[in-house]
Amino acid sequence: MSLQERIDQTIRNVPDFPKPGIQFKDITPILEDPKLSEEVVAAFAQFWKGKVDAIAGVESRGFLFGFPLAMQLNVPFILIRKKGKLPYQTVSYKYDLEYGSAEIEMHVGAVKDGMNVLIHDDLLATGGTAGAAAELIKKEGGKVAGFSFLVELEFLKGADKLSSYSDVVQRIVSY
């Protein structure tokens, strides 16, 4: 059985969460399987080896595979968090959501000029948060090497939104 098939069988579908009509893709059962989690990191590492100078993980589930991936590739890991969560001087980017807006931050100086940065998160939906992370990377003089996601919800067309930052959008499973 392929890695994609095992992930698909392991992800738990939670109907009507966080609101009616949403089918939530719960990745926590993958985290309960150390071997499968290790294979996920290995798949990301095989794809990105030698292509990035750093990995930026988007809060909070982007930290789960993003940090082990950074260790595997021996590159820095950059935290991208919601406004007000980082202790040091930050750079921020505000963006619109379907209902309202949000703001994310990272530490000033985490991205060096010309650095090729992979943006990692657990799930690609509309691409809004990943696009905002790309804007942060660019704002600090970095280049977006690409994006990686465990899961993509294809019907929301988030990869289309990200194509202006990079043509490389890796996903392990798509729905």
Secondary structure, DSSP 8 states (H G I E B T S, - for coil): --HHHHHHHHSEEEET-SSTT-EEEE-HHHHT-HHHHHHHHHHHHHHHTTT-SEEEEETTTHHHHHHHHHHHHT--EEEEEETT--SS-EEEEEEEETTEEEEEEEETTSS-TT-EEEEEEEEESSSHHHHHHHHHHHHTT-EEEEEEEEEE-GGG-HHHHHTTT-S-EEEEEE-
